[in-house]
């Protein structure tokens, strides 16, 4: 039987932070309600291409390149300033409404809270400061220290090593099925946050928890049987 995890590892974008402002900007910029999803899918796809081919490029640079690709797909010409001003929004995102209070309650229950993101460390620090979550987390981790993107096993193992925690005593919390799959395959417990438009991968085994939001996560973690 699994034991209650000691270490909670949180994904950032869409899991903790609400991407709606960025979604609105990109959809408006490319004049399509599907533009953001097209871009975000390409961003994740080519981050994985980098890792699979043994390369590493900053996540922000991949974001810029894939936004250019998405603009071409939608037959739009956009300037470098349009790209920069749009993608800079990712540094100024607010947490989902329930996140901050739920994190505080989890911390008060004795859990160690850390972040693991595909984004760069500088961007992560700016995100946490702007969102007001920086004082809650015990540590911030970026895959740039590994030079491989999630869901590569080395990214999760890097956190476990630095936290001196066994995989079975850690839980990855994310709104992305690919992140859940990566953590599961590395031996971590997992919790999927069902943000709007996010779905589990049917082939993979179910995560330990499926939660609508962080308040439900808190309830499940603190009522561990």
MIMAR-886050 format. One line per field, with one value per residue (C-alpha): z, x, y; chain; residue in one letter; residue number from 0. Coordinates in Angstrom, 3 decimals. Layout:
<recs>
w = c(Z;...)
u = c(X;...)
v = c(Y;...)
unit = c(A;...)
code = c(a;...)
pos = c(NUM;...)
</recs>
This chain:
<recs>
w = c(0.000;-0.904;1.859;1.949;0.015;1.834;-1.224;-3.593;-6.987;-8.924;-12.622;-13.308;-16.489;-16.488;-13.282;-10.938;-13.227;-15.443;-19.084;-20.222;-20.727;-22.988;-24.783;-25.506;-26.796;-29.177;-30.452;-31.088;-32.667;-35.130;-35.456;-34.661;-31.648;-32.252;-32.486;-28.852;-28.797;-32.095;-30.667;-27.259;-28.846;-31.104;-28.141;-26.231;-29.378;-30.280;-26.683;-26.811;-30.213;-28.634;-25.895;-28.186;-30.557;-27.755;-28.039;-25.612;-26.457;-23.955;-23.617;-24.349;-27.619;-28.600;-27.771;-30.102;-32.933;-32.651;-32.508;-35.856;-37.193;-35.892;-37.528;-40.842;-40.423;-39.906;-42.810;-40.571;-40.599;-37.092;-35.981;-33.540;-31.144;-31.428;-30.563;-27.634;-26.116;-26.438;-24.920;-22.120;-20.768;-19.421;-16.780;-15.510;-14.915;-11.886;-10.115;-10.523;-7.853;-5.377;-5.713;-3.209;-0.250;-0.950;-1.135;2.188;3.772;2.313;3.680;7.111;7.035;6.784;3.077;1.342;-1.758;-4.819;-8.443;-11.574;-14.905;-18.506;-18.484;-17.702;-14.097;-14.543;-16.064;-13.277;-10.606;-12.282;-12.518;-8.867;-7.737;-9.851;-8.816;-5.141;-4.784;-4.299;-0.496;-0.332;-2.195;-0.537;-3.803;-7.491;-10.138;-13.875;-16.406;-17.701;-14.950;-16.571;-20.193;-20.913;-20.942;-19.054;-19.375;-19.591;-16.471;-15.672;-14.918;-12.130;-10.850;-10.629;-8.198;-6.170;-5.868;-4.710;-2.310;-1.046;-1.443;-2.812;-5.757;-3.784;-1.223;-3.824;-5.856;-9.139;-9.548;-13.108;-15.550;-18.421;-19.174;-20.624;-17.385;-15.343;-17.554;-17.161;-13.386;-13.142;-15.216;-12.834;-9.838;-8.409;-7.205;-9.309;-9.132;-12.262;-12.028;-14.495;-15.805;-18.647;-21.897;-20.256;-20.408;-19.335;-21.780;-21.910;-22.622;-19.482;-16.018;-13.964;-11.609;-7.873;-7.661;-10.205;-8.857;-10.213;-8.408;-5.623;-2.898;-3.847;-3.901;-0.370;0.833;-0.676;0.621;4.144;4.320;3.323;4.206)
u = c(0.000;1.301;2.162;1.311;4.014;6.375;7.435;4.960;6.402;4.279;4.203;3.744;1.976;-1.732;-1.281;-0.465;-0.821;-3.741;-2.639;-5.832;-4.160;-1.527;-4.176;-6.241;-3.210;-2.042;-5.546;-5.994;-2.557;-3.178;-6.904;-7.950;-9.600;-7.329;-4.028;-2.997;-3.629;-1.757;1.192;1.259;1.144;4.070;5.980;5.707;6.336;9.575;10.792;10.496;12.222;15.155;15.474;14.976;17.667;20.124;19.925;18.888;17.536;16.016;12.263;11.658;13.580;11.539;8.427;9.547;10.393;7.132;5.085;6.657;5.693;2.141;1.876;2.887;0.235;-2.379;-0.998;-0.110;2.897;3.910;6.783;9.559;7.993;4.623;6.289;8.257;5.380;3.068;5.414;6.465;2.930;4.002;6.030;2.943;0.325;-1.904;-2.464;-5.783;-8.187;-7.867;-4.136;-2.534;-4.745;-4.579;-0.768;-0.597;-2.782;-0.673;2.471;0.883;0.210;3.928;4.350;7.487;6.465;8.700;8.254;9.600;9.140;10.288;10.752;14.041;15.007;14.988;11.506;10.344;11.622;9.802;6.610;6.702;7.402;4.626;2.096;2.909;3.741;7.490;7.341;5.272;7.588;10.605;12.587;12.293;13.667;14.062;14.991;17.698;19.882;19.457;19.299;16.481;12.770;10.009;8.877;12.453;13.207;16.336;14.252;12.311;15.376;17.229;14.633;14.544;18.348;18.496;15.605;17.146;13.768;12.838;10.425;7.782;7.702;7.119;4.091;4.032;1.019;0.243;-2.520;-0.728;-1.082;2.442;3.906;1.881;3.128;6.741;6.508;4.748;7.446;10.013;8.247;6.585;3.026;0.895;-2.108;-3.828;-5.518;-8.415;-8.032;-10.435;-9.451;-6.953;-7.490;-5.758;-3.996;-6.247;-3.402;-1.521;-2.497;-4.608;-2.838;-3.216;-5.523;-7.716;-8.758;-10.822;-8.654;-6.127;-8.744;-9.773;-6.090;-5.710;-8.730;-7.472;-3.928;-5.043;-7.617;-5.148;-6.428)
v = c(0.000;3.442;5.881;9.560;11.444;13.768;15.786;17.444;18.434;20.926;21.702;25.430;26.515;25.604;23.596;26.475;29.477;30.461;30.776;32.543;35.976;34.394;32.352;35.465;37.374;34.653;33.938;37.654;38.059;35.237;35.917;32.354;30.685;27.680;29.544;29.138;25.392;25.033;26.929;25.252;21.786;22.708;24.112;20.831;18.765;20.517;20.584;16.796;16.748;18.600;15.984;12.991;14.237;14.946;18.734;21.448;24.899;27.294;26.786;30.466;30.218;27.156;29.168;31.946;29.542;27.622;30.829;31.792;28.356;28.782;32.202;30.640;27.957;30.668;32.745;35.692;37.979;39.005;41.200;40.354;42.867;41.111;37.813;39.217;41.196;38.199;35.628;37.995;37.570;34.184;36.027;37.858;35.204;34.872;31.563;29.780;31.115;28.250;27.630;29.996;29.137;25.405;25.522;27.345;24.691;21.884;23.498;23.877;20.122;19.452;18.691;19.944;21.891;22.337;23.316;21.607;23.366;23.072;26.840;28.560;29.296;33.085;32.971;30.661;33.044;35.943;33.886;32.924;36.478;37.995;35.348;35.740;32.045;32.438;32.519;29.314;26.950;25.389;25.103;25.970;23.599;24.103;21.448;23.782;22.345;18.908;20.119;17.700;18.437;16.679;13.930;12.607;10.515;12.538;15.633;13.943;12.102;15.419;16.769;13.557;13.563;17.177;16.655;13.403;11.728;8.315;8.339;6.449;9.285;12.007;13.066;14.996;17.295;18.404;19.280;17.521;13.814;13.591;14.968;12.485;9.634;10.727;10.914;7.548;5.888;7.359;5.823;8.913;9.043;11.395;13.701;15.016;18.412;18.498;22.035;22.965;21.273;18.926;15.168;11.997;9.678;6.576;4.143;5.100;3.892;6.264;8.656;8.151;11.167;12.912;16.309;19.178;21.725;22.194;22.284;18.762;17.798;19.149;17.183;13.936;14.327;15.191;12.390;9.692;6.215)
unit = c(A;A;A;A;A;A;A;A;A;A;A;A;A;A;A;A;A;A;A;A;A;A;A;A;A;A;A;A;A;A;A;A;A;A;A;A;A;A;A;A;A;A;A;A;A;A;A;A;A;A;A;A;A;A;A;A;A;A;A;A;A;A;A;A;A;A;A;A;A;A;A;A;A;A;A;A;A;A;A;A;A;A;A;A;A;A;A;A;A;A;A;A;A;A;A;A;A;A;A;A;A;A;A;A;A;A;A;A;A;A;A;A;A;A;A;A;A;A;A;A;A;A;A;A;A;A;A;A;A;A;A;A;A;A;A;A;A;A;A;A;A;A;A;A;A;A;A;A;A;A;A;A;A;A;A;A;A;A;A;A;A;A;A;A;A;A;A;A;A;A;A;A;A;A;A;A;A;A;A;A;A;A;A;A;A;A;A;A;A;A;A;A;A;A;A;A;A;A;A;A;A;A;A;A;A;A;A;A;A;A;A;A;A;A;A;A;A;A;A;A;A;A;A;A;A)
code = c(x;x;x;x;x;x;x;x;x;x;x;x;x;x;x;x;x;x;x;x;x;x;x;x;x;x;x;x;x;x;x;x;x;x;x;x;x;x;x;x;x;x;x;x;x;x;x;x;x;x;x;x;x;x;x;x;x;x;x;x;x;x;x;x;x;x;x;x;x;x;x;x;x;x;x;x;x;x;x;x;x;x;x;x;x;x;x;x;x;x;x;x;x;x;x;x;x;x;x;x;x;x;x;x;x;x;x;x;x;x;x;x;x;x;x;x;x;x;x;x;x;x;x;x;x;x;x;x;x;x;x;x;x;x;x;x;x;x;x;x;x;x;x;x;x;x;x;x;x;x;x;x;x;x;x;x;x;x;x;x;x;x;x;x;x;x;x;x;x;x;x;x;x;x;x;x;x;x;x;x;x;x;x;x;x;x;x;x;x;x;x;x;x;x;x;x;x;x;x;x;x;x;x;x;x;x;x;x;x;x;x;x;x;x;x;x;x;x;x;x;x;x;x;x;x)
pos = c(0;1;2;3;4;5;6;7;8;9;10;11;12;13;14;15;16;17;18;19;20;21;22;23;24;25;26;27;28;29;30;31;32;33;34;35;36;37;38;39;40;41;42;43;44;45;46;47;48;49;50;51;52;53;54;55;56;57;58;59;60;61;62;63;64;65;66;67;68;69;70;71;72;73;74;75;76;77;78;79;80;81;82;83;84;85;86;87;88;89;90;91;92;93;94;95;96;97;98;99;100;101;102;103;104;105;106;107;108;109;110;111;112;113;114;115;116;117;118;119;120;121;122;123;124;125;126;127;128;129;130;131;132;133;134;135;136;137;138;139;140;141;142;143;144;145;146;147;148;149;150;151;152;153;154;155;156;157;158;159;160;161;162;163;164;165;166;167;168;169;170;171;172;173;174;175;176;177;178;179;180;181;182;183;184;185;186;187;188;189;190;191;192;193;194;195;196;197;198;199;200;201;202;203;204;205;206;207;208;209;210;211;212;213;214;215;216;217;218;219;220;221;222;223;224)
</recs>
